[in-house]
């Protein structure tokens, strides 16, 4: 019952009491937003620029990144910086961190943003990982209309990309926390209300298997991937909170973006009745990443619009979080 009520509150939120007008001056702050050439990622960059942050727009496609940067420049008078980042390519992730570190001595906020929902059930990574699991939990990125084989190859390393990105950036995040007056640096992880549909990770479903077929693509595998987002955020909070890292997870809301681009037309017609503008979705991660209150939200889960909420009770299972972290470490071992 509790989880059902929480889901209803997340699906039909009250009008926001916190807006982008409440974002403090961010002069001197450096931030990275992944998957930021579209959707709430782009809206997040816009608000950060408007409040004087230095923002790196993480994206794979130079053409799409440059188009987004120009559009944002026209709207804000400020210019984001393209960070070439393909979360499905671990070499790209490492190169992106090296490029960023060569230019910057600080990172105040890492927004782990973007994802996919409901791809073709047959879509797997080249190593056989489930597409949604690989994309949403560990290395989310937006995909063009590629063949299944091309998608499978790219999400092969996307399955560990976001974890690897965070892991590589932790030293500069911790160093920045030590410099900041509040002693904090933040990692904001985008999840979804879809996590309520999962109670326990089934590692057998990360690859093609009878268990994966039984669970199904949506909401099964999708919900599990978003459940994993929260477990990762919680474990990051536990492991690094005493070093100044503030790790949060959030549901940005049911938004009108291209996230559900692979879903059926019938599904899109129905879901469109419950969607809100993407600008509203950006509010929640912006509050976690920029507000003074956000500095005290380590381990918290936020819900629309920019409110602290409660995820499902199952996400509080520390054993599951530890098991997931161990699995993630194994995936990047030896890279």
N, C-alpha and C positions, 0 to 999 in steps of 0.2 A: 504493500500500500504506500509506504513512504517513498519508494522509488517511482511509483506511478504519479504521485503528487508532485515530486520534483520534476519529472518529465513534463507534466502539464504546465508548471510554472516556467519552465525553460521554453516551451513551445509558444506560450501566450504571455509574454512578459509585459509588465506595466511600462508606461512611458519612461524614457530615461531621465534620471535626475542629474546625471553627470554627462557633460558634453565636451566636445573638443575645446570649448572656451575655457574649460577648467584645467587644461594642460598648462603646466608652468613653463616659463622660459627655459629652453633647452640649449642655450648657447654653451658651446664647449663640450656638449655630449656627442658621443659617436655611437651609431647604431647600425645594425644589419637587419634587413628584412628579407627573408627568402621567399621565392615565389611571388615577387612584388610587382610584376609587370601588369597584373590584372587583379580584379576582385578586391577583397578586403586588404590584401597585401598592398596594393596600389593606394587604396584609401588611407591605409596606415602611414605610408610614406608621405602622402600629401599633408596629413596633419602634423607629422614630425617636422617637415620642412617649414610649415607655417609658423612653427614655434622654435625655429632656428637651430634645429639639430643638424648634425652632419650625418647624412644617411647613405649607406651603401645598399643599392638595390640588387639583390642576388637573383640572377636569372641565367638561364642557359643560352637563350637566343639573343645575339647582339642586336638584331633588327628590332625585335619586340621590346627589348630593354631600352634601346635608344628612342623608340617611339613613345614609350611610357615616360621616359625622362623628359622629352620635349613637351609632352602634354602637361606634365606636372610643372615644368618651368613656366609655361604660359599661364597656368592657373595660380601659381604661388610666387613667381619671380625668383624662386630658388631652384638649385639644380642638384638632383641626386647623382650619385656616382655608381656606374655599373660595376658590379663585381661578378666577373664571369664564374658561374657556379652551376655545374651540372651535378645534381645530387645523385644521379644514377651512375656516376663515374668517380670512383674514389680518388683517382689521380687528379681529377678536376677539383674535388673537394680539398685535397692537400694543396694544390696549386693556388686555389682561392685563398686559403688561410695564409699561405706564404706571401701572396701578393698583398693581402690586407695588412699583415704584420710588417711588411716592408714600408708601408705608408703610415701606419698608425701605431701609437704606443698605448692606446686605450680602446676599450669597448665597453660601453655602459649597458647596452641592452642588445640581446640577440633574440629576435622574433623568429621562432621556428614556425613558419606559416606555410600554407598551401596543402593540396591533397587531391585525391580522386575518390569518386564514390560510384560503386556499382558498375565496374567495367565488365566486359564479357567474362563469363565464368572461366573460360578456357585460358584467360590471360595469366601467364606465369612469368617469372623472371627466367633468365637463361639457366640459372641453377635450380629452377623449379619452385621458387618462392611464390606464394600468393601475391598477386599484384597489389591488392589493397593493403595487405600487411606490410609489404616492402615499401610502398609509397607513403602511407599515412603514418606509420609508427616511426620509421627510421630514416626515410629520405624522400619526403613528398616533393613532387614537382609536377607541373602541368604538361600534358602530352598532346601532341598534334595527332592528326589522323594517320597514324602509321599502321603498318601491318602488325599482326600479333607477334611475329618473330622479332620485329624491330623493337616493339614495346618490351617484349620479354628480355631482350638484351640490355636495354637501357635501364630497366628496373632491377636487373641482376644486382648491381651495386647500389642502386637506390635503396635497396633493402637494408643497407647499413649506413647510407650516406648521412642522414641527419644526426644519427648518434655520433658518427665519426666527426662531423663538423663541430658539434658541441664539445666533444672530447678534445679536439685540437685547439679550440678557442678557450678552453677553461683557464689556461695559464694567464692569458691577457685579461680575461674577465676577473680573475682573482686579484691580479695586479691592479686593475682599475678600482676594484672594491676598496683596496687598501688606500687608494688616493682620494676617494670620495669622502666628503664630510660625514655622510651617513654610514660609510663603511660597507656599501652594498653595490652589486652589479646584478643584472637581472637576465633570466632566460624565460621567455614566454612561449609556452607550448600550446598550439591549437589542437583541441580535441573536438568533441561533438556530443550532443544529447544521445547520439546513436550508441554511446558506450553503455547506456542502461540496458541494452539488449544482451550484454555479455556478463557472465558471472565469474568465469575462469578461463585463462588462456589454455588453448590446446595446441601445444607446440607441433603436434602431428599435422595440423592444418596449415602450417606455414609453407609446406611443400605439397605437391600433388599427392593425394592419398585418398582412400575411401572416407576417412574422417573429414577431409576438406569437402568432398562432394556432398556428404551428409549435411554439413553445416550450411552450405549454400552461400551465394555471393552477397545478396542483400536481403535482409539486414544482417545475416549471420557473420560473414567474414568482415564486412564493413564495421559492424559493431565491435568485433574483437579488436580490429586495428585501432579504433578510437579508445577503447578500453586500455590498450597498450600504451597509448599516448599519456594517459594519466598515471599509469604505473611508472613509466619512465620519469615523468616530471616529479613524482613523489620521491622516487629513489634518489634523483639528483638533489632534491631538497634535503634529504636526510644525510647524504654523503658530503655535501659541500656547503650546507647552511652555515656551519661554524667558520667558514672561510669567506663569508660575505656574499655567497651566491643566493639569490632569491629566485627560486624556481616555482612557477605557477603553471596551471593548466586551465583551459577554459572552453566553454561552448560559445562560439560567436553568434549563434542563432541560426534560424532557418532563413537563408538569404538567397536573393536573386543574383546568382553568379553562374559561371560555367562549370561549377563543380559536378553537377549531375548531367554533364553533356553526353555521357555514354548510356544514360537510362532511356527506357522506351518513351515514345511520345505520349502514350496514355499516362504513364507515371508522371511525366513532366506537367501534363495538364492538371492533374490532381494536386501535385505538390505546389504548383504555382499559386494555389489558393491560400497557402499558408506561408508565403515568402515575404520577406521584408527587404528594403533597400540595403545594398552592401555597406553603405556608409554607416548604418547602425551597427553592423557586425564588427566594424573596426573599433568601435567605442570600447568594447570589453577588453581587448588586448592592449589598447592604448592606456586604459586606466591601470592595468597591471604593469605596464612598462614605463609609465611616466609620472603617475601621481605620487605624492608623498606617502599616501596610504599604501600604495603598491609595494613600497620598500619593506613593509611589515607583513606581507602576504606569503611568505615562504611556505610552500606546501599546500597553498589554498587553491580552490577551484572556483572560477568565476562564471557567471551566467549572464544572459542578456537582461538588461543592457547595462553593463559595467557594475554588476552587483556580485558580492561574494555569495556563493551558493554551496550546495552539498552534492558531490557526485554519488554514485551508488555505493553502498556500504562495502561491496566487494572490492572496490579500488583501494580500500584501506588495508588489504591483506599484504603485510610487509614481506611475507615469504614469497608471494608471487612477484613482487617488485624486485626482490633480490635475485630470483631465478631468471627474470627477464634481463636484468642487468648483466648477469653472468653470461647469458646467451649472446647478448650484444657484444660483449668483450671478446667472446670466442670468434665472432664473425669478423672482427677487425684485427685479430691477432696476426702478427707477421706482415702487416701491410707496410 
